[in-house]
């Protein structure tokens, strides 16, 4: 390498360490941000990647570097990100199993809650300011415990059906099992190098982990022993893929995974009888014509016309309403996939970049008094909430909001749905309240001008709403869900998501699953 080239390479390396390493990892293997490797960037053309560095990326924490780096420096960083790492780090059976830490052996802790609070009305609050988790008593609206978490937890923590255990996933692959009744971390394992999220099976026996790196879906048992690694690629094994997300579909006794780089959706059965059902046969325990499962913990692939980056289940878990993040400007970016027909059955009219994973549903009466189930989704790119009729798949209303938002929440006992505008510079401090009957915005809350205000969760009975003042010296601001008056503040270090045990395990229609 000539001297000039060497100097350029070392500048690029220095720029990477200064501007990129904190989020994407000093070794480019990912951290709070995704891994920057040619495989992971396959769907992004280089000029687009340069634009992302210059202008930032909507809906993420990726800032704009256009003011700090020259066009040549940006180009050099992109070339660096598209250079393969050799040898690629391996994270397979040996590495996963060796990483497992057990702090309390199964069965060694008492089988009843070691506190007086209602175990069904506890909240788990992720505080990303100092990477801690707080446990709150949802009746007294007060913390009962706080502990250090792994670095950069992301996605919803997932509970076992009895609410006793909760599993957290960190962006760098750690899965943590926490005993809610004994308030103890009991086991941990590193299931990947760069992880999206985790799901817990409806029978509480399995944990599925969706990875970006390596390209795998990892199945653990409930004690975090490795059960199976499913390498993720297309049916010919030619193109491997990151997993966008995995969710539990309890009524189907399966995990459903969305893939980022292959146009397929995967369904992995955890039905213990799955091996007894020959592939291609109609199975009797859940009769559906043409449905079959290819055995226990094996993926059943459905081929799609488009990628599925983000999705929402219908109540029966038979359909997923999904969207790709390919073309934020396209008018029709959504699809409905029936998991038994194993194909797209409808298009969804969803402009911008809908965030279906944050969708919620409720029963709504139209002008003729006819009851319908509607689904509402925020939009990461535009200030609007799309309301979709879940029978006809038509968009019945687009509600204009202050700005692009990330999350939505409601509760069966509340007439209001809450949404934020946290992706907007001007209105990130404003929460808007939608009347679920009239589909109109009826109130706005801006408790601390200029400070990010987003993500709410209701108490078990739906009487109070806990909202995040999303700042390092932030707070949970608690509102009366009916009068919308503030009732209390609990100081917190950048509280992100919060999750109520009851709402989660009963799969309340107002919260994420
Ligand atoms: Fe998330 C959930 C994907 C950026 C905070 N986010 C999820 C889930 C997915 C997802 C698939 C559902 C997981 C589940 O329920 O287990 N998130 C993505 C992205 O693709 C995106 C846009 C880009 C990325 O960086 O990966 C992204 N997410 C963010 C953020 O920048 C947020 C605001 C801050 C952070 O901590 O990283 C963020 N995501 C969250 C939260 C949830 C979440 C708080 C859980 C929501 C819930 O209430 O269940």
Boltz pocket constraint, residues with backbone or C-beta under 6 A from the ligand:
constraints:
  - pocket:
      binder: B
      contacts: [[A, 32], [A, 33], [A, 34], [A, 58], [A, 59], [A, 60], [A, 61], [A, 128], [A, 153], [A, 154], [A, 155], [A, 156], [A, 157], [A, 196], [A, 197], [A, 198], [A, 244], [A, 245], [A, 246], [A, 309], [A, 357], [A, 406], [A, 407], [A, 455], [A, 496], [A, 497], [A, 498], [A, 512], [A, 513]]
      max_distance: 6.0
